[in-house]
Amino acid sequence: VIRVGEVWVGAGVRAALAEVLPAGVRRVAVVTQAGLPSLDVPVEHEVIAIGDGESCKTLATVEELCRRFARAGMTRADCVVAVGGGMVTDVGGFAAATYHRGIAVVHVPTTLLGMVDAAIGGKTGVNLPEGKNLVGAFWPPAAVLCDTEMLATLPEREWRSGNGEMAKYHFLTGDDLLALPLEERIARSVAIKQDVVASDPEERTGARATLNYGHTLAHALEVAGRFDLRHGEAVAIGLVFAAELAAELGRIDGARVGEHLAVIDAYGLDASLPSGLDHDELLALMARDKKALGSLTFVLDGPAGVELVTGVAPEAVRAALARMAVRP
Ligand SMILES: NC(=O)c1ccc[n+]([C@@H]2O[C@H](COP(=O)([O-])OP(=O)(O)OC[C@H]3O[C@@H](n4cnc5c(N)ncnc54)[C@H](O)[C@@H]3O)[C@@H](O)[C@H]2O)c1
């Protein structure tokens, strides 16, 4: 077992639930989805399954959860345990953040992406029809149990999606995560994210925004919605796009763009754009990104490493999009 702060990584660490539940918890609401690996809960509990997919990541689901908590008699001394991928930990965490103005939450991520990213760092939230993750709260979990045995049933495509976020950490630190065995790879990713989050817990200084590397285009592709991309697959495309944009702005050279392509390939991902994209639509979506404070804003590589860059000219963005390979 590897411990990174309140995060436990290892085969079988779900058995530590009794140890990590906050003192005094009498009842637990397990928020999960149908068909996911189950969990032994050492206290009185109720299992609540929510729907699958981004279309269920809504305020309506949060209302349903909070009503179930109320009917189960949950008090401020009780605890939510979210067992699932990032969708479940985001929604379950947000319900915990708001029920009775906040009760404890423990995350038990069941996807690679959840373990290396979504369950770490305390961001929770839901989507609106106007965009992804537009409503949420910072609500740090009491503990996170990354039990690699929970990944036994994870589909191939979800593994790849998790690799997309890991490729991001590769660029933030230069670490060759692929060289590490799975548990260490997860623990190292967690540590990288925890370090960045600790330096800027509520995203006030720009440091935490670097975790959004590759995400501006990724979110636009996901919101445009027609492309059937998993989050990490979209991030992989977004990372290479960010490199092309940085090159367009003279911040990095062609060799560094090539490194981005090689790393994405090594992590088993496809960096080319889906075909049939409307670049005007992507530009409009990227201008609405949460990082954008009045101008096109990206996280870009450069001489000083990866940093937040504001005031990017739309022409540069168009040129970078035009440089990208397109899927047949
Ligand atoms: N809060 C954050 O900091 C943060 C960071 C990154 C992503 N996210 C959010 O995370 C979400 C994506 O998370 P995700 O990629 O884990 O997707 P997901 O939670 O939608 O899970 C993907 C699919 O895998 C299934 N699944 C989960 N665990 C499984 C298992 N062990 N075996 C078999 N099937 C399993 C799920 O039911 C689902 O169908 C997005 O909503 C994204 O916005 C949040």
Ligand as a Chemical Component Dictionary entry (heavy atoms), coordinates in Angstrom:
data_LIG
# 
_chem_comp.id                   LIG 
_chem_comp.type                 NON-POLYMER 
_chem_comp.pdbx_formal_charge   0 
_chem_comp.three_letter_code    LIG 
# 
loop_
_chem_comp_atom.comp_id 
_chem_comp_atom.atom_id 
_chem_comp_atom.alt_atom_id 
_chem_comp_atom.type_symbol 
_chem_comp_atom.charge 
_chem_comp_atom.model_Cartn_x 
_chem_comp_atom.model_Cartn_y 
_chem_comp_atom.model_Cartn_z 
_chem_comp_atom.pdbx_ordinal 
LIG N1  N1  N 0  -13.172 16.583 -10.206 1  
LIG C1  C1  C 0  -12.124 16.565 -10.992 2  
LIG O1  O1  O 0  -11.064 17.105 -10.662 3  
LIG C2  C2  C 0  -12.214 15.847 -12.308 4  
LIG C3  C3  C 0  -11.056 15.625 -13.062 5  
LIG C4  C4  C 0  -11.153 14.917 -14.254 6  
LIG C5  C5  C 0  -12.388 14.449 -14.680 7  
LIG N2  N2  N 1  -13.493 14.688 -13.929 8  
LIG C6  C6  C 0  -14.812 14.192 -14.362 9  
LIG O2  O2  O 0  -14.770 12.777 -14.359 10 
LIG C7  C7  C 0  -15.708 12.286 -15.309 11 
LIG C8  C8  C 0  -15.063 11.209 -16.132 12 
LIG O3  O3  O 0  -14.708 10.162 -15.282 13 
LIG P1  P1  P 0  -14.493 8.699  -15.853 14 
LIG O4  O4  O 0  -13.632 8.764  -17.046 15 
LIG O5  O5  O -1 -14.078 7.881  -14.700 16 
LIG O6  O6  O 0  -15.930 8.334  -16.426 17 
LIG P2  P2  P 0  -17.248 7.684  -15.781 18 
LIG O7  O7  O 0  -17.324 7.947  -14.340 19 
LIG O8  O8  O 0  -18.375 8.156  -16.624 20 
LIG O9  O9  O 0  -16.991 6.122  -16.011 21 
LIG C9  C9  C 0  -16.856 5.618  -17.312 22 
LIG C10 C10 C 0  -17.650 4.333  -17.496 23 
LIG O10 O10 O 0  -16.980 3.258  -16.853 24 
LIG C11 C11 C 0  -17.874 2.560  -15.994 25 
LIG N3  N3  N 0  -17.052 2.003  -14.925 26 
LIG C12 C12 C 0  -16.515 2.669  -13.884 27 
LIG N4  N4  N 0  -15.748 1.853  -13.157 28 
LIG C13 C13 C 0  -15.807 0.632  -13.724 29 
LIG C14 C14 C 0  -15.243 -0.627 -13.419 30 
LIG N5  N5  N 0  -14.371 -0.767 -12.400 31 
LIG N6  N6  N 0  -15.554 -1.666 -14.204 32 
LIG C15 C15 C 0  -16.378 -1.497 -15.267 33 
LIG N7  N7  N 0  -16.945 -0.341 -15.616 34 
LIG C16 C16 C 0  -16.648 0.720  -14.860 35 
LIG C17 C17 C 0  -18.882 3.605  -15.595 36 
LIG O11 O11 O 0  -20.085 3.026  -15.155 37 
LIG C18 C18 C 0  -19.036 4.385  -16.889 38 
LIG O12 O12 O 0  -19.911 3.720  -17.754 39 
LIG C19 C19 C 0  -16.173 13.464 -16.113 40 
LIG O13 O13 O 0  -17.451 13.829 -15.678 41 
LIG C20 C20 C 0  -15.166 14.546 -15.762 42 
LIG O14 O14 O 0  -15.722 15.836 -15.831 43 
LIG C21 C21 C 0  -13.428 15.372 -12.766 44 
# 
loop_
_chem_comp_bond.comp_id 
_chem_comp_bond.atom_id_1 
_chem_comp_bond.atom_id_2 
_chem_comp_bond.value_order 
_chem_comp_bond.pdbx_ordinal 
LIG N1  C1  SING 1  
LIG C1  O1  DOUB 2  
LIG C1  C2  SING 3  
LIG C2  C3  SING 4  
LIG C2  C21 DOUB 5  
LIG C3  C4  DOUB 6  
LIG C4  C5  SING 7  
LIG C5  N2  DOUB 8  
LIG N2  C6  SING 9  
LIG N2  C21 SING 10 
LIG C6  O2  SING 11 
LIG C6  C20 SING 12 
LIG O2  C7  SING 13 
LIG C7  C8  SING 14 
LIG C7  C19 SING 15 
LIG C8  O3  SING 16 
LIG O3  P1  SING 17 
LIG P1  O4  DOUB 18 
LIG P1  O5  SING 19 
LIG P1  O6  SING 20 
LIG O6  P2  SING 21 
LIG P2  O7  DOUB 22 
LIG P2  O8  SING 23 
LIG P2  O9  SING 24 
LIG O9  C9  SING 25 
LIG C9  C10 SING 26 
LIG C10 O10 SING 27 
LIG C10 C18 SING 28 
LIG O10 C11 SING 29 
LIG C11 N3  SING 30 
LIG C11 C17 SING 31 
LIG N3  C12 SING 32 
LIG N3  C16 SING 33 
LIG C12 N4  DOUB 34 
LIG N4  C13 SING 35 
LIG C13 C14 SING 36 
LIG C13 C16 DOUB 37 
LIG C14 N5  SING 38 
LIG C14 N6  DOUB 39 
LIG N6  C15 SING 40 
LIG C15 N7  DOUB 41 
LIG N7  C16 SING 42 
LIG C17 O11 SING 43 
LIG C17 C18 SING 44 
LIG C18 O12 SING 45 
LIG C19 O13 SING 46 
LIG C19 C20 SING 47 
LIG C20 O14 SING 48 
# 
